[in-house]
Amino acid sequence: MSSCPYSDLFIYYCRGNLTHGPAMGQSGFLGAWEEEGDCFLFFAQPADHIVQCLLKKNPAIELVDTYQMPYEQWQGRPVAIIDVGPFLIAPPWHTFEQPLEKPCLWLDPGVVFGNGQHPTTLHCLEAMKLAFARRRPGRVVDLGTGTGVLALVAAMLGAEKVLAVDLNLLATVVARGNVCRNSLQDRVLVVQGRADKFMDLPFELVVSNIHYDVMALMIEAESFRKPKQFVFSGLFRSQAHTIENRLRQSGARIVETWQKDGIWHTFLAESV
């Protein structure tokens, strides 16, 4: 049985950077997504008065529009159970009718994208399982971690230390919550920052379901020439061709590729 705690979302789209905001959970506040000068405030209930007060405290912010939509519409689909193989990924509000025969990774995406069901995420899961089967990495970095799902999967697959990186503050808050929910604080560290600042650290597996520009920089980095495995995903067809050519030119070997509907492309590669 499932009973999602999120119903309708009340979203306030503002232009500008928020400097003073409500605390998570206060008056139904679910978080603020800030990116490139835009800010989206999420509430579990109407919050016109709260937002007006915020605008007075933050004179540089302008309210552009408001939206109300079901949580499932925001996530793109219902948050469902994913069978990874050795374990399951499930929302924490799901109740299983029968005792589980395998471990479960509990993932609450909140209002952050990354419920595990996007084709690129599913392909990353397959690529990571193959990477661990070929040569289990002790240290893994997940660039653009979002909800933390791939970092948590790395720990569940046996990584000793996992660094989960995201530029967005709300993503790191949600990811840290999921790390604690699964009692993996001793193996998964979530940090806020730019992905390119963490490329040269000594990891045996780099997972990057992120912008194409970051992957292009990664292939040019000095650390790319050190032996390790890479999972590149979130690539459109033209970007995938460019990345594939750059990988081959760098001397890396492409182990496996995945694609969905000719749109989304994922690579597992290794530098030797």
N, C-alpha and C positions, 0 to 999 in steps of 0.2 A: 504494500500500500504506500501511497505517496501523498503528502500534503504540503505543498510548497508554501513557505512562509511569506513569499512575495506575491502580491496580487497586482493591482494597478500601480504603475509608476507615474509619479508627477514630476515632470522634468522642466527645469527652468534654464533656458539657454541665454547666457550672458556673454557680452564681449568685454574683455579685460581680465586682469589677474586678480584673484581673490586673495586678500591679505588677512581678513578677519571673517571666520566662518563658524557655523555651529559645530558642536562635537558630534561624532558618530553616535547615532541612536537618539539624539535629542530631537524631540518633536517629529519623530519619524524620518530624520535625516539619514540617508544611506551612503552619502559620499559626494565628492565633487571631482569631476574629470576635467582637468585643465590641460590644454594643448594648443600651442601656437596662438596665444592671445584670446582663445575662446574658453569658456567655462560652462560646464553642464552640472547643475545641482539636482540631485536625485532625492526624492522624498517618497515615503510610503503612503502619504496622505496629502491633501491640499495644504500648501504652505505659503499662500500669497502674503500674509502678514509678516512671516519670518523673512521672506525674501525682500520685502520692502524695507524692513529694518536693516538687512544686510547691505542694501543699496545705499542707505544713508551712512553706514559705517565705512563703505567702500565707494567713495564718490567717483572713482575712475572706472567703475563697472556700470555697464548699460544693459538693461534687460531687453533682449531681442525678441524672444518668443517663449511660449509655454506649450507643453505637450502632455497628454495623458494617454497611456497605452498599457495593455497587459504585459506583464513581465515576460511571458513566453514570446511575445512579439518582439520585445527588445532583444532577447537572446537569440531570436531567429527560429527557435524551435523549443519544444519542452526539454527541460534538463532531464536526461535519461541515464540509464546504467550502461556502462561500456565494459565489455569483457576483453581485457587486455591479453588474457591467457593465463599467466601465473597468478593474477589478481584481478579484482573488479575496481572500477571507478564509479562511485555513486554519490548523489547528493545526500547531505547529512540528515535531511528530513525524510528520507526513504526508509520504510520499515520492511524488512524481509520476512515473509511468512514462514520460511523454512530456515533452519540453521545453515550458515554459509559453509561451503566446503573449501573455500579459498579465501585468502586475506582480502580486505576491502580498503581502498583508498577513498577517503571522504573528501569531496570537493564541493565547496560552496562558492560559485562564481560571483555572487552578489550582483552588482551592476557592471562588472568588468567582463569584457569579452574573453572567452576561453573556457567554455564548458566541456571541452574535449571532443565535441562532435563535428567540428569543422573538418573538411577533407584534409587540410594541411596538417592539423593536429593528429588525425588518425594515421596519416602517412608517417609523421614523426614518430608515433608510437611503434609502427612497424620497423622503421629505420633504427630506432634505439634498441629494440629487441635484437635485431640482427647485429648491431654494433657490440652489444654485450655478449652475444653468443660467440662472436668472432674473437674478441679480446676484451675481457671485462675491464673497463676503465675505473681506476680508483677515484679520480678527480674529474668532475664534470662541471661545465658552466652552461647555463641556460640564458641566452641573451634575448631580452624581450619576453620575460617570463609571464606577464599577464597575471592570471590567477595562480600561477605556480605549478600548473598541472604537469608540465614536462620535467621540471626540477624534482617534483615529488615522485614521478615515475622513475627517474634515474635512481633515486634513493631506494625505491621499492625493488628495483632490479639488482641492487647490490653495490651501488657507488658508495664509497666511504665518506667523501666530502663533495657537496654540491653547492655552487654559488648561483643564485637566481638574481638576475639583474633586470631592472626596468627603469625607464626614465620617469614614468608617471607615478606620482605619489600614491594615488588611490590604488593602483595595481599592486604596489608593494604592501600596502595595508592589508588588502585582500589575500595576497600570497602568504604573508606572515600568519594571518589567521588560519589558513589552510595547513601551514606547516605545524602550528600548535595543535590543530584539530587532529592531526595524525601522529603527534608526539615524535616529530622528526627534527626537533630543534638542535639536536647534537650533530646532525649530519647535513642539514640544509640551512644556509644563510641567505637571507633576502636583503639586497641592498638597492638603494635608489641611485641611478647614475646613467651616464651615457655608455652604450655598449662598447664603443670603440676604445674606451679607457681600460677595458678588461681583456682585450684580445691577447696581450702578450704574457699573461699569467700562465703558469705551467699546468695545463689541463690535458687529460688524455682524450676527452670527448668534448667537442663544442657543439651545442645545439643552438641553431639560429633560425627561428621562425619569425622573421622580422623583415625590415625594409631591405630592398635590394642593395641600396647604397652601402649599408653596413657590411654585407657579404663581400661586395667588391673591395672594400677597404681591407677586410680580413685576409683575402687572398694575396693582397700586396704586402701584408705585414710580415716582418722578419720571423715572427713566431710560427707562421704557417709552414715554414720549411722544417720545423721540428716534427718528429713522428707523432701523429695523433689522428683520430677519426673526427669527421665533421658531418653534421646533419644540417643541410640547407633546405629551407622550405619557405612557402609563401610566395613563390615565384610564378609570374605569368610566363607565357610561352616564349616571348622574345627575350625576357630577362633570363629565363632558364638556358636558352641557347648561348647567351653571352657568358653566363657563369660557367657553363659546361666547357666552353672554349678556354676560358681563363684557367680553369682547373687543370685542363690537359696541358696548357702552356707552362703552368707552374711545376709540372712533373707529378701532380697528384693523380691518384687512380680513382676512378669512379667505380664503386662497388656495386651499387644498385640504384635504380631510379623508379619513381612512382609518379603517376599523373592521373588527374581526374577530369574527365570530359574535355581534355585538351586544354584546360585552363590553368589548373593548379599543378605545380611541379615540385618534386622533392628529390634531393640527392643524398645518398650516403657516400662519402668520399674519404680517402685516407692520404695523408702525406707520408712519404717514406724517405 
